Amino acid sequence: MTEEKKDQGAAGQGGQGGEGGRKGQGRPKVPRQSMPEQAPLVRAKNFDEVTLGYTEEQALLEASRCLQCKKPFCTTGCPVGIDIKSFIGLIQSKDYLSALAKIKESSLLPAVCGRVCPQEMQCEKVCILSKKGDSVAIGRLERFVADFQAKHGGGRIPKAEAPTGKKIAIVGAGPSGLTAAFDLTVMGHKVTIFEALHKAGGVLVYGIPEFRLPKAIVEREVKVLEQMGVEIKLNYVIGKIKTIDQLMSEDGFDAVYICNGAGLPWFMGIPGENLNGVYSANEFLTRSNLMKAFRFPEFDTPIKRFKNVAVVGGGNVAMDAVRTALRLGADNAYIVYRRSKDELPARKEEVEHAMHEGVQFKLLTAPVKVLGNEQGWVKGLECIEMELGDPDDSGRRRPVPKPGSEFTLEVDAVVVSIGTSSNPLLFQTTPGLGQTKRGYIEVESEQTCRTTKKGVFAGGDIVTGSATVILAMGAGRSAAKGIDEYLKTGEWWSKGAL
Ligand SMILES: Cc1cc2nc3c(=O)[nH]c(=O)nc-3n(C[C@H](O)[C@H](O)[C@H](O)COP(=O)(O)OP(=O)(O)OC[C@H]3O[C@@H](n4cnc5c(N)ncnc54)[C@H](O)[C@@H]3O)c2cc1C
């Protein structure tokens, strides 16, 4: 029997301990441990974290379900290749700090990724137990060890190599920039991050709400970087205050890593979109999360409290916006999505949470026109019902309008959450920076992160388009390697070297 078959065999034994114990040696079957969370109707009225994390007892039970496969598929399902089998093995031995250290070999932000990674599409999807529909809860275990250290202490500030004398500028303090800064600092380089907003963290602070990712977690990670010697210049828009060329020629930076995300919102292009009460999801979420409008008057950014809110879109961003609208006091918060539930791109958990909290899903529905009152404020959203036709280029069935099915949703706000793209500022101010057809920064490859401009690297959403936290972090790690190699060899790829 091959090793792979043996693992599958163990998983398939069921009852007599196949799933619950290693090697299926008569241990009782342990079900996947659910995570405690605030009751739906309670949490829909507050901004506290929804999920509460495993207790130690639950974490140990959940870890005991891991079969410690000889060929662990879970690691191949992780975009940054975390040694999942080893970290869960360390939890089984109650060595939580070593488990955390094992994750940190590949991922800088386990407390973040344990909360927001789409594990069901990645590591957990290929877990051998997923064949039975209940994979090991890898993300929850990742979160457990990170939270354990935050609560009990015991971590240490990583030591950097001897200073190399090289200076690196990083544009953007999102997950990609923070990861690159960490790795480059450990390599001995001097790193300065330039961040346009007044807080570091990128989408982790301005986009993802407190109830899904408490900001104290991001602040903790940023503080570690500062303790390691990373300088973070806030309220500093590259392309306005200084250009990339100035950073290199005037300020003496030896290399630049651009990871400024893809935060420019798309709109629908339908009549009425410029009425008062129409927001992009990014603006709506930034006002609430970053400017803490939900805590007005303690924070001085007010946000209008709408009674009936329609959020157009079906991704994670749309779920965050609609759940925020509910928490801000909306009586009716709708998701308007043109395909069916099966095609919703948001994480399954986020969709379920939204449904339990009372969000109303208008599926197979597309907006046609935003309706306004005489004062120019939104008073409704005209929609049309859709049905699914043949698959389109994305492989998903194309939504087709049903003639004569128009109807009006009475709402006083519309939040548009149909995607984002790159901000043109850096292309306009950086001669020689290549752009792809889709409008993102052109790179030699996502492994080297070299742009068409010598000494300038790019990664994260600004290269891939809107993606995930873990992919952005992976890009930061690749960029750090690429930059270190460039600083040692001075080599560049043939297309660039401008
Ligand atoms: C609301 C929302 C919810 C999401 N939910 C999830 C989720 O559940 N799971 C998941 O995996 N992913 C999620 N994502 C996607 C994920 O957050 C992104 O893929 C990831 O943050 C990209 O990281 P990044 O570092 O490339 O860019 P960002 O996080 O966008 O950070 C870029 C930073 O660059 C700064 N910047 C921009 N221009 C300049 C400039 N000219 N000068 C200086 N600084 C600049 C920005 O202010 C920002 O701080 C979500 C995204 C959003 C918007």
The ligand as an SDF file (V2000), in Angstrom:
LIG
                    3D

 53 58  0  0  0  0  0  0  0  0999 V2000
  -13.4710   44.9430    2.9400 C   0  0  0  0  0  0  0  0  0  0  0  0
  -12.4800   43.8790    2.5280 C   0  0  0  0  0  0  0  0  0  0  0  0
  -12.5930   42.6180    3.0890 C   0  0  0  0  0  0  0  0  0  0  0  0
  -11.6810   41.6290    2.7370 C   0  0  0  0  0  0  0  0  0  0  0  0
  -11.7790   40.4090    3.3370 N   0  0  0  0  0  0  0  0  0  0  0  0
  -10.8310   39.4770    3.1100 C   0  0  0  0  0  0  0  0  0  0  0  0
  -10.8610   38.2220    3.7910 C   0  0  0  0  0  0  0  0  0  0  0  0
  -11.7720   37.9330    4.5520 O   0  0  0  0  0  0  0  0  0  0  0  0
   -9.8630   37.3430    3.5610 N   0  0  0  0  0  0  0  0  0  0  0  0
   -8.8340   37.6360    2.7130 C   0  0  0  0  0  0  0  0  0  0  0  0
   -7.9090   36.8290    2.5940 O   0  0  0  0  0  0  0  0  0  0  0  0
   -8.8020   38.7940    2.0170 N   0  0  0  0  0  0  0  0  0  0  0  0
   -9.7680   39.7180    2.2020 C   0  0  0  0  0  0  0  0  0  0  0  0
   -9.7270   40.9070    1.5180 N   0  0  0  0  0  0  0  0  0  0  0  0
   -8.6320   41.1320    0.5460 C   0  0  0  0  0  0  0  0  0  0  0  0
   -7.3120   41.4660    1.2490 C   0  0  0  0  0  0  0  0  0  0  0  0
   -7.5420   42.3070    2.3360 O   0  0  0  0  0  0  0  0  0  0  0  0
   -6.3170   42.0690    0.2690 C   0  0  0  0  0  0  0  0  0  0  0  0
   -6.1030   41.1160   -0.7630 O   0  0  0  0  0  0  0  0  0  0  0  0
   -4.9890   42.4180    0.9280 C   0  0  0  0  0  0  0  0  0  0  0  0
   -5.1670   43.3110    1.9920 O   0  0  0  0  0  0  0  0  0  0  0  0
   -4.0050   43.0130   -0.0820 C   0  0  0  0  0  0  0  0  0  0  0  0
   -2.8440   43.3980    0.6020 O   0  0  0  0  0  0  0  0  0  0  0  0
   -1.8390   44.4940    0.0210 P   0  0  0  0  0  0  0  0  0  0  0  0
   -0.7710   44.6350    1.0470 O   0  0  0  0  0  0  0  0  0  0  0  0
   -1.4690   44.1420   -1.3690 O   0  0  0  0  0  0  0  0  0  0  0  0
   -2.6870   45.8390   -0.0950 O   0  0  0  0  0  0  0  0  0  0  0  0
   -3.5760   46.6710    0.9530 P   0  0  0  0  0  0  0  0  0  0  0  0
   -4.0150   45.8690    2.0960 O   0  0  0  0  0  0  0  0  0  0  0  0
   -4.6090   47.3190    0.1030 O   0  0  0  0  0  0  0  0  0  0  0  0
   -2.5710   47.7700    1.4710 O   0  0  0  0  0  0  0  0  0  0  0  0
   -2.0580   48.7740    0.6130 C   0  0  0  0  0  0  0  0  0  0  0  0
   -1.6600   49.9900    1.4330 C   0  0  0  0  0  0  0  0  0  0  0  0
   -0.9990   50.9190    0.5540 O   0  0  0  0  0  0  0  0  0  0  0  0
   -1.4290   52.2460    0.9030 C   0  0  0  0  0  0  0  0  0  0  0  0
   -1.2140   53.1080   -0.2740 N   0  0  0  0  0  0  0  0  0  0  0  0
   -1.9250   53.1560   -1.4250 C   0  0  0  0  0  0  0  0  0  0  0  0
   -1.3870   54.0570   -2.2720 N   0  0  0  0  0  0  0  0  0  0  0  0
   -0.3190   54.6030   -1.6270 C   0  0  0  0  0  0  0  0  0  0  0  0
    0.6240   55.6050   -1.9810 C   0  0  0  0  0  0  0  0  0  0  0  0
    0.5890   56.2070   -3.1850 N   0  0  0  0  0  0  0  0  0  0  0  0
    1.5750   55.9420   -1.0790 N   0  0  0  0  0  0  0  0  0  0  0  0
    1.6350   55.3320    0.1340 C   0  0  0  0  0  0  0  0  0  0  0  0
    0.7510   54.3710    0.5150 N   0  0  0  0  0  0  0  0  0  0  0  0
   -0.1990   54.0120   -0.3600 C   0  0  0  0  0  0  0  0  0  0  0  0
   -2.8970   52.0520    1.2470 C   0  0  0  0  0  0  0  0  0  0  0  0
   -3.3670   53.1430    2.0520 O   0  0  0  0  0  0  0  0  0  0  0  0
   -2.8550   50.7290    2.0170 C   0  0  0  0  0  0  0  0  0  0  0  0
   -2.6490   50.9420    3.4070 O   0  0  0  0  0  0  0  0  0  0  0  0
  -10.6480   41.9080    1.8010 C   0  0  0  0  0  0  0  0  0  0  0  0
  -10.5710   43.1670    1.2030 C   0  0  0  0  0  0  0  0  0  0  0  0
  -11.4690   44.1480    1.5550 C   0  0  0  0  0  0  0  0  0  0  0  0
  -11.3800   45.5110    0.9020 C   0  0  0  0  0  0  0  0  0  0  0  0
  1  2  1  0
  2  3  1  0
  2 52  2  0
  3  4  2  0
  4  5  1  0
  4 50  1  0
  5  6  2  0
  6  7  1  0
  6 13  1  0
  7  8  2  0
  7  9  1  0
  9 10  1  0
 10 11  2  0
 10 12  1  0
 12 13  2  0
 13 14  1  0
 14 15  1  0
 14 50  1  0
 15 16  1  0
 16 17  1  0
 16 18  1  0
 18 19  1  0
 18 20  1  0
 20 21  1  0
 20 22  1  0
 22 23  1  0
 23 24  1  0
 24 25  2  0
 24 26  1  0
 24 27  1  0
 27 28  1  0
 28 29  2  0
 28 30  1  0
 28 31  1  0
 31 32  1  0
 32 33  1  0
 33 34  1  0
 33 48  1  0
 34 35  1  0
 35 36  1  0
 35 46  1  0
 36 37  1  0
 36 45  1  0
 37 38  2  0
 38 39  1  0
 39 40  1  0
 39 45  2  0
 40 41  1  0
 40 42  2  0
 42 43  1  0
 43 44  2  0
 44 45  1  0
 46 47  1  0
 46 48  1  0
 48 49  1  0
 50 51  2  0
 51 52  1  0
 52 53  1  0
M  END
$$$$
